[in-house]
Amino acid sequence: MRAGRGILGGASAVILLLAACSSDSGLMNISPGDTDGPDEFGVLPTAPLERPAEGGELPRPDPGGPNRADPDPRGDAAVALGGARGSAGGVPSSDGALVQHAARQGSEEDIRARLAAEDEQYRQRNRGRLLERITNRNTYYQAYAPMTLDSRAELERWRAAEARTPGAPPAQD
């Protein structure tokens, strides 16, 4: 009887040891195409259903138009920033004075593309040393170090100028 328990206990220990040594890294795999299961990042929350007011009319159907329950991240961001939903990227007329003031010294239509190209050129000139490129080491912070603001030095500069710095920690005496 005791010999049977010993064999059973030993077999259980071997099975547990082998299971612990398995190299299945399925839980660490976050690539969407490598598994047959559902893609939990592909599930989008929808807006809650709305009931029309008593005696109110239902909205008119819009074939091919957006579903009212689908998420609208651009519209949500516009509303969160004080704008109007559905402005299709345009500027509401109430913000015309703000836009004129912001563009008072001129504006460039292709500023994002131009800045992206200039940034790419800067990063190509500051790619790091040979060993850093071979090992594919991230040199982002090293490349942009000359442009980084030293927050402590800047705080001391403003305090020396006797400017108010209410968001900063109190001065150490």
N, C-alpha and C positions, 0 to 999 in steps of 0.2 A: 504494500500500500504506500509506504513511504518512498519507495523507489519510483513509483508511478508519479508521485507529486514532484519529485526531483527532476524527472525527465520533462514533465509538463512545464515546470518553472523554468528550466533551462531553455526549452524550445520557445517559451514566451519571451524570455530575455533576448534570445537571438533574433526573433522576429521584430521586437521593439528596437533593437540596435540597428538592424538593417533598415527599418522604416525611418529612423532618425538620420541615417546617412544618405538618404535618397537625394538626388540632385534636381528634383522637380521644382523649377522656379516659376511655376505658373502664376503664383500670387504676385510676384514682382514684375511680371510682364505687363506693361501698360500700352503696348502697341495694339491698335484696334484690329488689325488684320490677322493676328496670330492666333486668335481663339475662335471657337465656334459658338460661343455664348453671346448673349445680348451685349450691345455696346451701351453701357450705362451713361456715357457722356453724350450719346446721341438723343437721349430723351429730353425733350424740352417742355418746361411747364407752360401751361396755357392760362390765359386770363379766366377768372371765374365767369360763369354764365350770368347774364343780366336779365332781369325780368322787366318787361316794359311797364311803364306807369299805368295805373288803372285807366282803362278806356283809351290808352295811347295806341298808336299805330306801331306795327312792327317795322323795322328798317327794310327799305327796299332791297331786293336781291341784287347782287352785283356779280354776274357771271364773270369769272376770270379775275375778280378783284380779291383783295386780301380778306382773310377770315378774321372777324372781329375778336375771336378768342386767341388768335395766334400772337406770340410775343412780338413787340415792336421796340427793340432796344434803342433805335435812333429817336423815335418819338418819346420814349420814356426819358431818355437823356435830355431832350429838348425841354420837356416839361419840368424836369428836376432842376434845370438851369434857368428856369423862369421864362422859357419860350412857349411857343404854341405847338401842339401836336399836328402833324400833317403839313408842315410848311415846306416839305420836299427840299430841305436844305436851303431854302431861301431865308431872307431876313424879314421878320415881321415889320410892318410899317412903323410900329411904335419904337423900334430900335434904330430907325434911320439916323437919328442924330448921333447915336453912339458909333455907328459904322463910319459916318463922315468924320467924326473926331479921331477915330483910330486910324483912318487912312489919310489924315491931313498932310502927311509928308510923303504920300505916295504909297503904292502897294504893288506887289508883283504877283501876277496870276500863277506863275509856275514856281513859286518860292519853295514848295516842298520838294519838287524834283531837283531843283538846283542845290538845295541844302543836302539832299541825299547824295548827289554826285560829289559835292565838295567833301562830305564826310567820308565817302568811300575812298577818295583820293588821299585824304589825311590818314586813314587807317592803313592804306597800302604803303605810305611812306613810313609809318610807325608800326610795322608788323612784328617787331621784336627781333631778338638775336636768332642766329641760325639754329641753335639747340632748342629754343622756344618754338620755332616754326616746325622743326622736325617732330617734336613731342606734342604738337598741337596744344600748347599751353595758352590759356586765355591771357592776352596782354591788354585787355580793354582798359583796366584801371591804370596800368603803367603808361599807356599811350596818352590818356587824357589827364594825367597827373599835373602837367603844367597849367591846365585850365581849371583845376579844382579850386574851389574857394576854401580857404582855411577859416572855418567858422569862428574859432577862438580868437584868432588875430583880428578878424573883422569886427567881432564884438568889442574887443578892447579898443579898436580904432574909433568906433562909435561912442564908446564911453568916454574916451579921451576928448572927443568933440562935445561932450556933455549933452548928447542926444538921449532922448528917452528910449529905453529898451525894455518895455513892459513884458514881452514874451520870453525874455532871457532869464536865466537863473540869477539870483542876487550875487553881487560882487563879493569875492572872498577877501576879507580884511585880515 
